[in-house]
Amino acid sequence: MVIPNLLLVADTGNKSGKTTFVCRVIEQFRDYGITGIKITPHFHETTPGLLPVTEKPGFSVYKETYDNTNKDTSRMLKAGASGVYFAKVTANKLPDAFMEILKQIPEGSPVVCESPALRYYTDPGLFIIMKSDTESNLKNISELLILPHVMIHLTDLQNRLSLPFDFRDGKWVMKAH
């Protein structure tokens, strides 16, 4: 499934700056009506501020309403997202959960999503992999590395005024050097 308005973010390990990066994307593109999404395979208790959108066997989708906590979704909302969705999902229901979220979003508007596994089901406009400094918590993402992607280290972005990509004509594109 080709989704040119999707910027998908994965990481090589914990504490790679994935949510910090996503929030920076949201801040830079807030005037475009950008939507933030966080998808997790962990079915822990739902936190306050998450309003149920859809609950079906294998997945639950929520809309974030709080922008004053340290939760990843709350940080996305505070960064300026027009909407933020959180999904708890089993691997085999990931495409279904993502399609439920897309129904909530204006067609063609920019979307930034934290979900490495979604790359197995979609062909996003851009696929960003955040490189971790923490060698002890590295994830095996070798299968993802063979797919088209851009590798970014959070420190590479700290001195940049703007990100190395843009949202034009309904799709994410890399800027020319």
GUFI-522495 format. One line per field, with one value per atom (N, C-alpha, C): residue number from 1; z, x, y. Coordinates in nm, 2 decimals, decimal comma. Example, Ala and Ser with C-alpha at 12.3 -4.5 7.8 and 13.67 -1.06 7.14 Angstrom:
BEGIN
k 1 | 1 | 1 | 2 | 2 | 2
Z 0,78 | 0,78 | 0,78 | 0,71 | 0,71 | 0,79
X 1,32 | 1,23 | 1,32 | 1,28 | 1,37 | 1,29
Y -0,57 | -0,45 | -0,33 | -0,22 | -0,11 | 0,00
REM end
This chain:
BEGIN
k 1 | 1 | 1 | 2 | 2 | 2 | 3 | 3 | 3 | 4 | 4 | 4 | 5 | 5 | 5 | 6 | 6 | 6 | 7 | 7 | 7 | 8 | 8 | 8 | 9 | 9 | 9 | 10 | 10 | 10 | 11 | 11 | 11 | 12 | 12 | 12 | 13 | 13 | 13 | 14 | 14 | 14 | 15 | 15 | 15 | 16 | 16 | 16 | 17 | 17 | 17 | 18 | 18 | 18 | 19 | 19 | 19 | 20 | 20 | 20 | 21 | 21 | 21 | 22 | 22 | 22 | 23 | 23 | 23 | 24 | 24 | 24 | 25 | 25 | 25 | 26 | 26 | 26 | 27 | 27 | 27 | 28 | 28 | 28 | 29 | 29 | 29 | 30 | 30 | 30 | 31 | 31 | 31 | 32 | 32 | 32 | 33 | 33 | 33 | 34 | 34 | 34 | 35 | 35 | 35 | 36 | 36 | 36 | 37 | 37 | 37 | 38 | 38 | 38 | 39 | 39 | 39 | 40 | 40 | 40 | 41 | 41 | 41 | 42 | 42 | 42 | 43 | 43 | 43 | 44 | 44 | 44 | 45 | 45 | 45 | 46 | 46 | 46 | 47 | 47 | 47 | 48 | 48 | 48 | 49 | 49 | 49 | 50 | 50 | 50 | 51 | 51 | 51 | 52 | 52 | 52 | 53 | 53 | 53 | 54 | 54 | 54 | 55 | 55 | 55 | 56 | 56 | 56 | 57 | 57 | 57 | 58 | 58 | 58 | 59 | 59 | 59 | 60 | 60 | 60 | 61 | 61 | 61 | 62 | 62 | 62 | 63 | 63 | 63 | 64 | 64 | 64 | 65 | 65 | 65 | 66 | 66 | 66 | 67 | 67 | 67 | 68 | 68 | 68 | 69 | 69 | 69 | 70 | 70 | 70 | 71 | 71 | 71 | 72 | 72 | 72 | 73 | 73 | 73 | 74 | 74 | 74 | 75 | 75 | 75 | 76 | 76 | 76 | 77 | 77 | 77 | 78 | 78 | 78 | 79 | 79 | 79 | 80 | 80 | 80 | 81 | 81 | 81 | 82 | 82 | 82 | 83 | 83 | 83 | 84 | 84 | 84 | 85 | 85 | 85 | 86 | 86 | 86 | 87 | 87 | 87 | 88 | 88 | 88 | 89 | 89 | 89 | 90 | 90 | 90 | 91 | 91 | 91 | 92 | 92 | 92 | 93 | 93 | 93 | 94 | 94 | 94 | 95 | 95 | 95 | 96 | 96 | 96 | 97 | 97 | 97 | 98 | 98 | 98 | 99 | 99 | 99 | 100 | 100 | 100 | 101 | 101 | 101 | 102 | 102 | 102 | 103 | 103 | 103 | 104 | 104 | 104 | 105 | 105 | 105 | 106 | 106 | 106 | 107 | 107 | 107 | 108 | 108 | 108 | 109 | 109 | 109 | 110 | 110 | 110 | 111 | 111 | 111 | 112 | 112 | 112 | 113 | 113 | 113 | 114 | 114 | 114 | 115 | 115 | 115 | 116 | 116 | 116 | 117 | 117 | 117 | 118 | 118 | 118 | 119 | 119 | 119 | 120 | 120 | 120 | 121 | 121 | 121 | 122 | 122 | 122 | 123 | 123 | 123 | 124 | 124 | 124 | 125 | 125 | 125 | 126 | 126 | 126 | 127 | 127 | 127 | 128 | 128 | 128 | 129 | 129 | 129 | 130 | 130 | 130 | 131 | 131 | 131 | 132 | 132 | 132 | 133 | 133 | 133 | 134 | 134 | 134 | 135 | 135 | 135 | 136 | 136 | 136 | 137 | 137 | 137 | 138 | 138 | 138 | 139 | 139 | 139 | 140 | 140 | 140 | 141 | 141 | 141 | 142 | 142 | 142 | 143 | 143 | 143 | 144 | 144 | 144 | 145 | 145 | 145 | 146 | 146 | 146 | 147 | 147 | 147 | 148 | 148 | 148 | 149 | 149 | 149 | 150 | 150 | 150 | 151 | 151 | 151 | 152 | 152 | 152 | 153 | 153 | 153 | 154 | 154 | 154 | 155 | 155 | 155 | 156 | 156 | 156 | 157 | 157 | 157 | 158 | 158 | 158 | 159 | 159 | 159 | 160 | 160 | 160 | 161 | 161 | 161 | 162 | 162 | 162 | 163 | 163 | 163 | 164 | 164 | 164 | 165 | 165 | 165 | 166 | 166 | 166 | 167 | 167 | 167 | 168 | 168 | 168 | 169 | 169 | 169 | 170 | 170 | 170 | 171 | 171 | 171 | 172 | 172 | 172 | 173 | 173 | 173 | 174 | 174 | 174 | 175 | 175 | 175 | 176 | 176 | 176 | 177 | 177 | 177
Z 0,00 | 0,00 | 0,00 | -0,11 | -0,12 | -0,05 | 0,04 | 0,11 | 0,11 | 0,01 | -0,01 | 0,10 | 0,17 | 0,27 | 0,41 | 0,41 | 0,54 | 0,55 | 0,67 | 0,70 | 0,82 | 0,80 | 0,89 | 0,96 | 1,10 | 1,18 | 1,26 | 1,24 | 1,32 | 1,39 | 1,47 | 1,53 | 1,55 | 1,57 | 1,59 | 1,73 | 1,82 | 1,96 | 2,05 | 2,18 | 2,27 | 2,29 | 2,32 | 2,34 | 2,22 | 2,10 | 1,97 | 1,94 | 2,01 | 1,98 | 1,89 | 1,88 | 1,78 | 1,81 | 1,93 | 1,96 | 1,96 | 2,00 | 1,98 | 1,84 | 1,75 | 1,61 | 1,55 | 1,59 | 1,55 | 1,59 | 1,71 | 1,76 | 1,68 | 1,64 | 1,56 | 1,42 | 1,36 | 1,23 | 1,25 | 1,35 | 1,38 | 1,39 | 1,47 | 1,49 | 1,35 | 1,27 | 1,14 | 1,04 | 1,05 | 0,95 | 1,01 | 1,13 | 1,20 | 1,11 | 1,03 | 0,95 | 0,83 | 0,81 | 0,71 | 0,77 | 0,90 | 0,96 | 0,98 | 1,02 | 1,04 | 1,15 | 1,13 | 1,23 | 1,28 | 1,41 | 1,47 | 1,51 | 1,49 | 1,52 | 1,60 | 1,70 | 1,77 | 1,78 | 1,73 | 1,73 | 1,81 | 1,90 | 1,98 | 1,99 | 2,00 | 2,02 | 2,17 | 2,26 | 2,40 | 2,45 | 2,51 | 2,56 | 2,70 | 2,74 | 2,88 | 2,90 | 3,03 | 3,06 | 2,99 | 2,95 | 2,88 | 2,98 | 2,94 | 3,03 | 3,01 | 3,11 | 3,10 | 2,98 | 2,92 | 2,80 | 2,67 | 2,67 | 2,55 | 2,54 | 2,43 | 2,41 | 2,31 | 2,34 | 2,24 | 2,11 | 2,00 | 1,87 | 1,82 | 1,82 | 1,77 | 1,86 | 1,90 | 1,97 | 1,90 | 1,85 | 1,78 | 1,82 | 1,79 | 1,83 | 1,77 | 1,86 | 1,81 | 1,81 | 1,82 | 1,83 | 1,89 | 1,95 | 2,00 | 1,95 | 1,91 | 1,86 | 1,95 | 1,99 | 2,08 | 2,02 | 2,05 | 2,02 | 2,14 | 2,13 | 2,25 | 2,27 | 2,39 | 2,42 | 2,52 | 2,58 | 2,68 | 2,61 | 2,63 | 2,58 | 2,69 | 2,81 | 2,93 | 3,01 | 2,94 | 3,01 | 2,93 | 2,98 | 2,91 | 2,82 | 2,81 | 2,71 | 2,57 | 2,49 | 2,35 | 2,28 | 2,29 | 2,22 | 2,27 | 2,40 | 2,45 | 2,40 | 2,39 | 2,34 | 2,20 | 2,12 | 1,98 | 1,97 | 2,05 | 2,05 | 2,09 | 2,20 | 2,24 | 2,13 | 2,05 | 1,94 | 1,83 | 1,83 | 1,73 | 1,63 | 1,66 | 1,57 | 1,57 | 1,45 | 1,45 | 1,51 | 1,52 | 1,59 | 1,61 | 1,72 | 1,75 | 1,79 | 1,73 | 1,75 | 1,81 | 1,90 | 1,96 | 1,94 | 1,89 | 1,87 | 1,94 | 2,01 | 2,07 | 1,97 | 1,92 | 1,81 | 1,81 | 1,78 | 1,75 | 1,61 | 1,58 | 1,45 | 1,33 | 1,35 | 1,23 | 1,21 | 1,30 | 1,29 | 1,26 | 1,25 | 1,23 | 1,10 | 0,99 | 0,87 | 0,90 | 0,97 | 1,00 | 1,10 | 1,20 | 1,29 | 1,22 | 1,13 | 1,06 | 0,97 | 0,90 | 0,82 | 0,90 | 1,02 | 1,11 | 1,14 | 1,16 | 1,19 | 1,07 | 0,95 | 0,83 | 0,80 | 0,85 | 0,83 | 0,91 | 1,01 | 1,10 | 1,05 | 0,95 | 0,90 | 0,76 | 0,74 | 0,61 | 0,50 | 0,40 | 0,29 | 0,24 | 0,22 | 0,17 | 0,26 | 0,39 | 0,48 | 0,53 | 0,58 | 0,62 | 0,75 | 0,75 | 0,87 | 0,90 | 1,03 | 1,08 | 1,19 | 1,17 | 1,25 | 1,31 | 1,44 | 1,50 | 1,50 | 1,41 | 1,40 | 1,30 | 1,35 | 1,26 | 1,18 | 1,25 | 1,19 | 1,07 | 1,07 | 0,97 | 0,83 | 0,83 | 0,71 | 0,63 | 0,70 | 0,63 | 0,55 | 0,57 | 0,51 | 0,42 | 0,44 | 0,36 | 0,29 | 0,19 | 0,12 | 0,14 | 0,25 | 0,29 | 0,19 | 0,20 | 0,12 | 0,17 | 0,30 | 0,35 | 0,47 | 0,48 | 0,59 | 0,66 | 0,78 | 0,85 | 0,96 | 0,97 | 1,08 | 1,17 | 1,30 | 1,39 | 1,45 | 1,44 | 1,49 | 1,64 | 1,71 | 1,86 | 1,90 | 2,01 | 2,07 | 2,16 | 2,21 | 2,31 | 2,25 | 2,26 | 2,20 | 2,27 | 2,40 | 2,48 | 2,44 | 2,39 | 2,36 | 2,21 | 2,13 | 1,98 | 1,95 | 1,85 | 1,80 | 1,67 | 1,64 | 1,51 | 1,41 | 1,33 | 1,22 | 1,09 | 1,08 | 0,95 | 0,83 | 0,86 | 0,75 | 0,70 | 0,79 | 0,75 | 0,68 | 0,71 | 0,65 | 0,50 | 0,45 | 0,31 | 0,23 | 0,30 | 0,24 | 0,22 | 0,12 | 0,10 | 0,23 | 0,28 | 0,40 | 0,41 | 0,50 | 0,53 | 0,68 | 0,71 | 0,84 | 0,90 | 1,01 | 1,08 | 1,22 | 1,26 | 1,40 | 1,46 | 1,58 | 1,64 | 1,65 | 1,68 | 1,69 | 1,55 | 1,44 | 1,31 | 1,28 | 1,35 | 1,33 | 1,43 | 1,54 | 1,64 | 1,59 | 1,49 | 1,45 | 1,32 | 1,27 | 1,15 | 1,18 | 1,10 | 1,12 | 1,07 | 0,96 | 0,90 | 0,87 | 0,86 | 0,83 | 0,69 | 0,65 | 0,52 | 0,42 | 0,46 | 0,37 | 0,37 | 0,29 | 0,28 | 0,25 | 0,26 | 0,23 | 0,11 | -0,01 | -0,13 | -0,21 | -0,26 | -0,35 | -0,29 | -0,15 | -0,09 | -0,06 | -0,07 | -0,04 | 0,03 | 0,10 | 0,16 | 0,06 | 0,05 | -0,04 | 0,02 | -0,01 | 0,03 | -0,04 | 0,03 | -0,03 | -0,12 | -0,23 | -0,31 | -0,23 | -0,24 | -0,17 | -0,23
X 0,08 | 0,00 | 0,09 | 0,09 | 0,17 | 0,09 | 0,16 | 0,10 | 0,20 | 0,20 | 0,30 | 0,30 | 0,18 | 0,17 | 0,21 | 0,27 | 0,31 | 0,46 | 0,51 | 0,65 | 0,65 | 0,72 | 0,73 | 0,86 | 0,86 | 0,98 | 1,00 | 1,13 | 1,17 | 1,30 | 1,36 | 1,48 | 1,57 | 1,70 | 1,79 | 1,80 | 1,74 | 1,75 | 1,68 | 1,66 | 1,60 | 1,68 | 1,60 | 1,66 | 1,73 | 1,68 | 1,74 | 1,69 | 1,59 | 1,54 | 1,42 | 1,36 | 1,25 | 1,13 | 1,09 | 0,97 | 1,02 | 1,14 | 1,19 | 1,19 | 1,24 | 1,24 | 1,10 | 1,01 | 0,87 | 0,81 | 0,84 | 0,79 | 0,85 | 0,97 | 1,03 | 0,97 | 0,93 | 0,86 | 0,73 | 0,66 | 0,53 | 0,54 | 0,64 | 0,65 | 0,68 | 0,76 | 0,80 | 0,69 | 0,60 | 0,49 | 0,35 | 0,34 | 0,21 | 0,12 | 0,16 | 0,07 | 0,01 | 0,05 | 0,00 | -0,12 | -0,14 | -0,25 | -0,19 | -0,07 | -0,01 | -0,07 | -0,08 | -0,13 | -0,02 | -0,01 | 0,09 | 0,02 | 0,10 | 0,05 | 0,16 | 0,12 | 0,21 | 0,14 | 0,21 | 0,16 | 0,25 | 0,19 | 0,27 | 0,21 | 0,29 | 0,24 | 0,22 | 0,24 | 0,23 | 0,09 | 0,02 | -0,12 | -0,12 | -0,05 | -0,05 | -0,18 | -0,20 | -0,32 | -0,32 | -0,44 | -0,45 | -0,44 | -0,37 | -0,35 | -0,46 | -0,47 | -0,57 | -0,55 | -0,65 | -0,64 | -0,66 | -0,66 | -0,68 | -0,83 | -0,89 | -1,04 | -1,05 | -1,13 | -1,14 | -1,20 | -1,14 | -1,20 | -1,26 | -1,18 | -1,22 | -1,16 | -1,24 | -1,19 | -1,24 | -1,15 | -1,19 | -1,09 | -1,12 | -1,03 | -0,89 | -0,79 | -0,65 | -0,60 | -0,69 | -0,64 | -0,74 | -0,68 | -0,76 | -0,69 | -0,78 | -0,73 | -0,79 | -0,70 | -0,74 | -0,70 | -0,77 | -0,72 | -0,67 | -0,56 | -0,50 | -0,56 | -0,60 | -0,66 | -0,58 | -0,48 | -0,39 | -0,26 | -0,23 | -0,10 | 0,00 | -0,03 | 0,04 | 0,11 | 0,14 | 0,21 | 0,34 | 0,41 | 0,54 | 0,52 | 0,39 | 0,36 | 0,40 | 0,45 | 0,48 | 0,37 | 0,25 | 0,14 | 0,10 | 0,11 | 0,09 | 0,19 | 0,32 | 0,42 | 0,40 | 0,34 | 0,31 | 0,20 | 0,10 | -0,01 | 0,04 | 0,13 | 0,19 | 0,27 | 0,34 | 0,42 | 0,34 | 0,21 | 0,13 | 0,05 | 0,05 | -0,03 | -0,17 | -0,24 | -0,38 | -0,46 | -0,40 | -0,46 | -0,35 | -0,37 | -0,27 | -0,35 | -0,31 | -0,37 | -0,27 | -0,32 | -0,24 | -0,31 | -0,23 | -0,29 | -0,21 | -0,29 | -0,23 | -0,28 | -0,18 | -0,22 | -0,13 | -0,19 | -0,12 | -0,06 | 0,05 | 0,11 | 0,02 | -0,06 | -0,15 | -0,26 | -0,29 | -0,40 | -0,34 | -0,21 | -0,15 | -0,21 | -0,23 | -0,29 | -0,43 | -0,51 | -0,65 | -0,65 | -0,57 | -0,56 | -0,52 | -0,42 | -0,37 | -0,48 | -0,56 | -0,67 | -0,77 | -0,80 | -0,90 | -0,85 | -0,72 | -0,67 | -0,68 | -0,65 | -0,65 | -0,79 | -0,89 | -1,03 | -1,06 | -0,98 | -1,00 | -0,93 | -0,84 | -0,75 | -0,80 | -0,79 | -0,82 | -0,73 | -0,79 | -0,71 | -0,60 | -0,48 | -0,37 | -0,30 | -0,35 | -0,28 | -0,15 | -0,05 | 0,07 | 0,05 | 0,12 | 0,11 | 0,25 | 0,28 | 0,41 | 0,37 | 0,44 | 0,40 | 0,52 | 0,52 | 0,62 | 0,57 | 0,63 | 0,59 | 0,68 | 0,79 | 0,88 | 0,80 | 0,71 | 0,65 | 0,55 | 0,50 | 0,41 | 0,48 | 0,62 | 0,69 | 0,68 | 0,64 | 0,62 | 0,49 | 0,40 | 0,27 | 0,25 | 0,34 | 0,32 | 0,44 | 0,43 | 0,54 | 0,52 | 0,58 | 0,55 | 0,63 | 0,59 | 0,66 | 0,81 | 0,83 | 0,97 | 0,97 | 1,08 | 1,10 | 1,23 | 1,22 | 1,33 | 1,37 | 1,49 | 1,54 | 1,63 | 1,59 | 1,67 | 1,78 | 1,91 | 2,02 | 2,04 | 2,05 | 2,07 | 2,21 | 2,24 | 2,37 | 2,40 | 2,29 | 2,29 | 2,32 | 2,44 | 2,47 | 2,41 | 2,38 | 2,33 | 2,18 | 2,11 | 1,97 | 1,93 | 2,03 | 2,01 | 1,90 | 1,82 | 1,71 | 1,76 | 1,72 | 1,75 | 1,65 | 1,70 | 1,61 | 1,67 | 1,75 | 1,82 | 1,73 | 1,61 | 1,51 | 1,46 | 1,45 | 1,41 | 1,52 | 1,64 | 1,75 | 1,77 | 1,71 | 1,72 | 1,61 | 1,51 | 1,41 | 1,46 | 1,41 | 1,45 | 1,43 | 1,53 | 1,52 | 1,62 | 1,60 | 1,70 | 1,74 | 1,87 | 1,92 | 1,96 | 1,90 | 1,93 | 1,97 | 2,07 | 2,11 | 2,06 | 2,00 | 1,94 | 2,04 | 2,17 | 2,27 | 2,29 | 2,27 | 2,28 | 2,18 | 2,07 | 1,96 | 1,97 | 2,04 | 2,04 | 2,09 | 2,18 | 2,23 | 2,16 | 2,07 | 2,00 | 1,87 | 1,85 | 1,73 | 1,61 | 1,63 | 1,51 | 1,55 | 1,45 | 1,47 | 1,51 | 1,58 | 1,63 | 1,52 | 1,39 | 1,29 | 1,17 | 1,08 | 0,97 | 0,84 | 0,72 | 0,59 | 0,54 | 0,54 | 0,49 | 0,40 | 0,29 | 0,20 | 0,14 | 0,12 | 0,06 | 0,16 | 0,29 | 0,38 | 0,51 | 0,58 | 0,70 | 0,81 | 0,91 | 1,02 | 1,14 | 1,26 | 1,39 | 1,42 | 1,48 | 1,53 | 1,65 | 1,67 | 1,79 | 1,90 | 2,02 | 2,14 | 2,19
Y -0,12 | 0,00 | 0,12 | 0,20 | 0,32 | 0,44 | 0,51 | 0,62 | 0,73 | 0,82 | 0,92 | 1,03 | 1,05 | 1,15 | 1,10 | 0,98 | 0,91 | 0,92 | 0,98 | 0,98 | 0,88 | 0,77 | 0,66 | 0,66 | 0,65 | 0,66 | 0,53 | 0,47 | 0,36 | 0,40 | 0,30 | 0,33 | 0,20 | 0,23 | 0,11 | 0,07 | 0,14 | 0,11 | 0,21 | 0,17 | 0,27 | 0,40 | 0,50 | 0,63 | 0,69 | 0,66 | 0,71 | 0,85 | 0,90 | 1,03 | 1,03 | 0,91 | 0,90 | 1,00 | 1,01 | 1,10 | 1,24 | 1,27 | 1,41 | 1,45 | 1,36 | 1,38 | 1,40 | 1,31 | 1,33 | 1,46 | 1,50 | 1,63 | 1,75 | 1,73 | 1,84 | 1,84 | 1,73 | 1,72 | 1,79 | 1,76 | 1,82 | 1,97 | 2,02 | 2,16 | 2,23 | 2,17 | 2,23 | 2,23 | 2,13 | 2,12 | 2,14 | 2,20 | 2,22 | 2,30 | 2,39 | 2,47 | 2,39 | 2,27 | 2,18 | 2,09 | 2,10 | 2,02 | 1,88 | 1,86 | 1,73 | 1,65 | 1,52 | 1,43 | 1,34 | 1,31 | 1,23 | 1,09 | 0,98 | 0,85 | 0,77 | 0,71 | 0,61 | 0,48 | 0,38 | 0,24 | 0,15 | 0,07 | -0,02 | -0,16 | -0,26 | -0,39 | -0,42 | -0,33 | -0,35 | -0,31 | -0,41 | -0,38 | -0,35 | -0,24 | -0,20 | -0,11 | -0,08 | 0,00 | 0,13 | 0,17 | 0,30 | 0,42 | 0,52 | 0,63 | 0,74 | 0,83 | 0,93 | 1,02 | 1,07 | 1,16 | 1,09 | 0,96 | 0,88 | 0,84 | 0,90 | 0,87 | 0,76 | 0,65 | 0,54 | 0,59 | 0,54 | 0,57 | 0,44 | 0,33 | 0,20 | 0,09 | -0,01 | -0,12 | -0,25 | -0,33 | -0,45 | -0,56 | -0,69 | -0,79 | -0,77 | -0,76 | -0,75 | -0,61 | -0,51 | -0,37 | -0,27 | -0,16 | -0,05 | 0,07 | 0,17 | 0,30 | 0,41 | 0,50 | 0,61 | 0,75 | 0,85 | 0,99 | 1,06 | 1,12 | 1,18 | 1,32 | 1,35 | 1,48 | 1,56 | 1,50 | 1,58 | 1,62 | 1,75 | 1,80 | 1,84 | 1,79 | 1,84 | 1,72 | 1,61 | 1,50 | 1,47 | 1,37 | 1,33 | 1,21 | 1,17 | 1,06 | 1,10 | 1,01 | 1,04 | 1,11 | 1,06 | 1,12 | 1,26 | 1,28 | 1,41 | 1,51 | 1,47 | 1,55 | 1,59 | 1,50 | 1,52 | 1,63 | 1,62 | 1,71 | 1,85 | 1,86 | 1,98 | 2,05 | 1,96 | 2,01 | 2,08 | 2,06 | 2,13 | 2,04 | 1,91 | 1,82 | 1,86 | 1,85 | 1,88 | 1,77 | 1,65 | 1,53 | 1,43 | 1,35 | 1,25 | 1,12 | 1,01 | 0,88 | 0,78 | 0,70 | 0,59 | 0,46 | 0,36 | 0,23 | 0,12 | 0,03 | -0,09 | -0,20 | -0,28 | -0,37 | -0,49 | -0,61 | -0,73 | -0,72 | -0,79 | -0,77 | -0,80 | -0,90 | -0,94 | -0,84 | -0,75 | -0,66 | -0,51 | -0,50 | -0,37 | -0,30 | -0,36 | -0,29 | -0,24 | -0,33 | -0,29 | -0,17 | -0,17 | -0,06 | 0,07 | 0,06 | 0,18 | 0,23 | 0,15 | 0,19 | 0,26 | 0,21 | 0,28 | 0,42 | 0,44 | 0,57 | 0,66 | 0,61 | 0,69 | 0,74 | 0,67 | 0,71 | 0,84 | 0,87 | 0,99 | 1,11 | 1,09 | 1,20 | 1,25 | 1,38 | 1,43 | 1,37 | 1,32 | 1,26 | 1,35 | 1,30 | 1,37 | 1,46 | 1,48 | 1,56 | 1,49 | 1,56 | 1,50 | 1,42 | 1,30 | 1,21 | 1,17 | 1,17 | 1,12 | 1,01 | 0,89 | 0,78 | 0,71 | 0,68 | 0,59 | 0,45 | 0,37 | 0,23 | 0,15 | 0,09 | 0,02 | -0,09 | -0,16 | -0,28 | -0,24 | -0,11 | -0,07 | -0,07 | -0,06 | -0,06 | -0,19 | -0,30 | -0,43 | -0,43 | -0,33 | -0,33 | -0,20 | -0,10 | 0,02 | 0,06 | 0,15 | 0,21 | 0,36 | 0,41 | 0,55 | 0,65 | 0,78 | 0,88 | 0,88 | 0,88 | 0,87 | 0,77 | 0,70 | 0,60 | 0,65 | 0,70 | 0,75 | 0,65 | 0,62 | 0,53 | 0,62 | 0,63 | 0,71 | 0,62 | 0,66 | 0,58 | 0,61 | 0,50 | 0,51 | 0,52 | 0,59 | 0,60 | 0,48 | 0,42 | 0,32 | 0,18 | 0,13 | 0,00 | -0,11 | -0,10 | -0,21 | -0,24 | -0,15 | -0,17 | -0,17 | -0,22 | -0,22 | -0,32 | -0,28 | -0,37 | -0,44 | -0,56 | -0,62 | -0,57 | -0,47 | -0,41 | -0,44 | -0,55 | -0,58 | -0,59 | -0,65 | -0,66 | -0,52 | -0,43 | -0,29 | -0,22 | -0,25 | -0,18 | -0,21 | -0,32 | -0,34 | -0,27 | -0,21 | -0,13 | 0,02 | 0,09 | 0,23 | 0,31 | 0,38 | 0,45 | 0,56 | 0,65 | 0,76 | 0,73 | 0,72 | 0,71 | 0,84 | 0,88 | 1,01 | 0,98 | 1,06 | 1,06 | 1,19 | 1,19 | 1,31 | 1,42 | 1,39 | 1,50 | 1,57 | 1,49 | 1,55 | 1,66 | 1,66 | 1,76 | 1,88 | 1,86 | 1,97 | 2,10 | 2,11 | 2,23 | 2,28 | 2,20 | 2,24 | 2,32 | 2,43 | 2,51 | 2,44 | 2,37 | 2,30 | 2,15 | 2,07 | 1,93 | 1,91 | 1,79 | 1,77 | 1,72 | 1,74 | 1,69 | 1,79 | 1,78 | 1,87 | 1,80 | 1,86 | 1,81 | 1,89 | 1,83 | 1,91 | 1,82 | 1,88 | 1,82 | 1,69 | 1,69 | 1,57 | 1,46 | 1,48 | 1,37 | 1,43 | 1,34 | 1,37 | 1,35 | 1,45 | 1,44 | 1,49 | 1,43 | 1,48 | 1,61 | 1,70 | 1,83 | 1,80 | 1,87 | 1,86 | 1,92 | 1,86 | 1,91 | 2,03
REM end
